[in-house]
Amino acid sequence: MVSVSTTFFPGSQTHISPPDLIIISSDSIFFYVESTILLNASSNAFGGLFPLSAGHQSSDAGPIVVVPEHSAVLDVILHTVYDMSCSHHSPSFDSLSAGVTAFSKYGLSIPRYIAPSTPLYSLLLSHAPLRPLDLYALAAQYDLHDLAAPTSSHLLSLSLPSLSDDVADRIGSRYLKRLFFLHLGRTDALKRILLQPPHPHAPTLTCSFEDQGRVSRAWALASAYLAWDARPDLSMVALQAALAPLGEKVRCSLCREGLQERLKNVITEWSIVKRTI
């Protein structure tokens, strides 16, 4: 019994011309492909696979080649070469990563096949919410800024001191510095935003500047609490929860309005602080 790829099989509409090569994965899955497509995509004759020797094992569909990659990994590679998405096979992140790692072996251009407009880019980016650190390390390893940037927004909650030496080595100094600067930049921006207290209003019979000073001190205390444990991933909900209660015990309606306006501005300013490297 022969197991054949559900995409690369004889008669598949994937093929422009009849397949003339069979590639067998390490788990014995048969992939029927066109040698010209592989050669046109590769800069090293697809890992030195071509030209095939005269005595090479063959079948009616052409020569047979066995490769060390698992079928899930080979599927990623071949879909990429054919400029197709393999999302319908739901490849794991590990399979995608192994496929990308094998690109250099088969002479495939990583910048070309993982550009923002490509199927593989979209598929890799879909793993950012669940595997952000691994994806960021992969993007950094191959200097794929367009992939690393959107992925970095999912790393705002990461504790940078917890990074292992192995992961830090994979990321490298350039992208590690960018990630540190993202965290530090957002933390500093939050502190600057919180520093400005609510704008005072003109004194009234029931609310003097001294009375308003108490509101400013309450704001400063709540802001200091937030700034002390400032995190780059601080949510709008957490900001609202920490600052909104300040107005509950303020009797002056003008002071309450000032607090509400300041809180609204804080949330707006925090929402536009850059979230990516």
C-alpha positions in Angstrom: 0.0 0.0 0.0 1.5 3.3 -1.1 0.6 6.6 0.8 0.4 9.5 -1.6 0.2 13.3 -0.8 -3.4 14.6 -0.9 -2.1 17.7 -2.9 0.8 16.3 -4.9 -0.6 13.2 -6.6 -0.9 12.1 -10.2 -3.6 14.0 -12.0 -3.8 16.8 -9.4 -4.8 20.2 -10.7 -1.8 21.5 -8.9 0.4 20.4 -11.8 0.9 22.6 -14.8 2.3 19.6 -16.7 2.4 15.9 -15.8 4.7 15.2 -12.8 8.1 13.8 -13.7 9.6 13.2 -10.3 8.5 11.4 -7.1 9.9 12.6 -3.8 9.4 10.2 -0.8 9.5 11.7 2.7 11.1 10.0 5.7 7.7 8.6 6.7 7.2 7.1 3.2 4.6 9.6 1.8 4.9 9.9 -2.0 4.9 13.4 -3.5 4.5 13.7 -7.3 6.1 17.0 -8.6 7.4 18.7 -11.6 11.2 19.0 -11.7 11.1 22.3 -13.7 9.2 24.0 -10.9 11.7 22.8 -8.3 14.7 23.9 -10.5 13.2 27.3 -11.2 12.7 27.9 -7.5 16.1 26.7 -6.3 19.5 28.3 -6.5 21.4 25.0 -6.0 19.5 22.4 -8.1 17.2 21.7 -5.1 20.0 20.7 -2.8 22.1 19.1 -5.6 19.3 16.8 -6.5 19.7 17.4 -10.2 20.9 16.1 -12.5 19.8 12.7 -11.5 22.2 9.9 -12.3 21.4 7.4 -15.1 21.1 4.5 -12.7 18.7 6.3 -10.3 15.6 4.4 -9.2 12.6 5.4 -11.3 9.0 4.5 -12.0 6.4 5.2 -14.7 6.0 8.7 -13.3 9.7 9.4 -13.3 12.7 9.1 -11.0 12.2 8.4 -7.3 14.1 10.4 -4.7 14.0 9.8 -0.9 14.6 12.9 1.4 15.2 13.0 5.1 12.3 15.4 5.8 9.0 14.3 7.4 6.0 14.6 5.1 4.6 17.5 7.2 7.8 19.4 6.6 8.2 18.4 2.9 4.5 19.5 2.4 5.4 23.0 3.6 8.4 23.2 1.3 6.6 22.0 -1.8 3.5 24.2 -1.2 5.9 27.1 -0.9 7.7 26.2 -4.1 4.4 26.0 -5.9 3.3 29.3 -4.4 0.3 27.8 -2.6 -0.9 27.9 1.0 -0.9 24.6 3.0 -3.2 26.1 5.6 -5.8 23.4 4.7 -3.5 20.9 6.2 -3.1 22.9 9.5 0.6 22.4 9.8 2.0 22.8 13.3 4.4 25.7 14.0 7.2 23.2 14.4 6.6 21.8 10.9 6.6 25.3 9.5 9.8 26.2 11.3 11.5 23.0 10.2 10.4 23.8 6.6 11.9 27.3 6.8 15.1 25.9 8.2 15.4 23.5 5.3 15.0 26.3 2.7 18.7 27.0 2.6 19.5 23.3 2.1 17.3 23.3 -1.0 18.4 26.7 -2.3 15.1 28.5 -1.6 15.2 32.2 -0.9 13.8 32.9 2.6 13.1 36.7 1.9 11.3 35.8 -1.3 9.1 33.1 0.1 8.3 34.8 3.5 7.5 38.2 2.2 4.2 39.9 3.5 2.3 39.0 0.4 3.1 35.2 0.5 1.0 32.4 1.8 3.8 31.2 4.1 4.1 34.6 5.7 0.3 34.6 6.5 0.5 31.1 7.9 3.5 31.8 10.1 1.9 35.0 11.4 -1.2 33.1 12.4 0.9 31.3 15.0 1.9 34.6 16.6 -0.8 34.6 19.4 0.2 31.2 20.7 3.9 30.9 19.7 5.1 34.5 19.7 8.6 34.0 21.2 9.4 31.1 18.8 8.1 33.0 15.8 10.0 36.1 16.8 13.2 34.1 17.2 12.6 32.5 13.8 12.0 35.9 12.1 15.1 37.3 13.9 17.3 34.4 12.8 16.6 35.2 9.2 16.3 39.0 9.5 12.6 39.0 8.6 11.7 42.4 10.0 8.2 42.4 8.4 7.4 39.2 10.3 9.2 40.1 13.5 7.4 43.5 13.9 3.8 42.3 14.1 4.9 39.3 16.2 6.5 41.6 18.7 3.2 43.0 19.8 2.4 39.6 21.2 5.5 39.8 23.4 4.6 42.8 25.5 3.7 40.5 28.4 7.0 38.6 28.2 9.3 38.9 31.2 12.6 39.7 29.4 14.8 38.5 32.3 13.2 35.1 31.9 14.7 34.6 28.4 16.9 31.6 28.3 20.4 31.8 26.9 19.4 29.5 24.0 16.5 31.7 23.0 18.6 34.9 23.3 21.2 33.4 21.1 18.6 32.4 18.5 17.1 35.9 18.5 20.5 37.6 18.3 21.7 41.0 19.6 19.9 43.2 17.0 16.4 41.9 17.5 16.9 41.4 21.2 17.9 45.1 21.5 14.8 46.1 19.6 12.6 44.0 21.9 14.2 45.5 25.0 13.7 49.0 23.6 10.1 48.3 22.8 9.4 47.3 26.4 11.4 50.2 27.9 9.9 52.7 25.5 6.4 51.8 26.3 7.1 51.8 30.0 8.7 55.2 29.9 5.8 56.5 27.7 3.3 55.3 30.3 5.1 57.1 33.1 5.2 60.3 31.1 1.5 60.1 30.3 0.5 59.5 33.9 2.7 62.4 35.2 0.4 65.1 34.1 -2.5 65.6 36.6 -6.0 66.8 35.7 -6.2 70.4 34.6 -7.5 72.7 37.4 -10.5 74.8 37.0 -11.1 78.3 38.1 -11.9 78.5 41.9 -15.5 78.5 42.9 -17.3 79.2 46.2 -17.3 75.5 47.0 -14.0 74.4 45.4 -10.8 76.4 45.9 -7.3 75.7 44.5 -6.5 74.1 47.9 -9.5 71.7 47.4 -8.3 70.9 43.9 -4.9 70.1 45.3 -6.3 67.1 47.0 -7.6 65.8 43.7 -4.1 66.3 42.2 -2.5 64.5 45.1 -5.0 61.6 44.7 -4.1 61.4 41.0 -0.4 61.5 41.8 -0.8 58.6 44.3 -2.7 56.4 41.9 -0.3 57.3 39.1 2.7 56.4 41.2 1.1 53.1 42.0 0.7 52.3 38.3 4.1 53.7 37.4 5.9 51.6 40.1 4.8 48.4 38.5 4.5 49.8 34.9 4.2 47.1 32.4 4.4 47.5 28.6 1.3 45.3 28.2 -0.9 47.4 30.7 -4.5 47.2 29.4 -7.0 50.0 29.0 -9.2 48.1 31.5 -6.5 48.2 34.1 -5.9 51.9 33.6 -9.6 52.6 33.9 -9.9 50.4 37.0 -7.0 52.2 38.8 -7.9 55.8 37.9 -11.7 56.0 37.4 -12.5 55.4 41.2 -10.7 58.7 42.0 -13.8 60.7 41.0 -16.2 58.7 43.2 -15.6 60.7 46.4 -15.1 64.1 44.7 -18.0 66.4 45.4 -17.1 69.1 42.9 -18.7 68.5 39.5 -16.0 70.5 37.8 -13.3 68.4 39.4 -15.1 65.2 38.4 -15.3 66.4 34.8 -11.6 67.3 34.9 -10.8 63.8 36.1 -12.9 62.1 33.5 -11.4 64.3 30.8 -7.9 63.5 31.9 -8.6 59.8 32.2 -10.0 59.8 28.7 -6.8 61.6 27.4 -4.6 59.1 29.2 -6.3 56.1 27.6 -6.2 57.8 24.2 -2.5 58.6 24.6 -1.6 55.1 25.8 -3.6 53.5 22.9 -1.4 55.2 20.3 2.0 54.4 21.9 3.8 52.1 19.5 3.2 48.4 20.2 5.8 46.9 17.8 9.5 47.0 17.3 
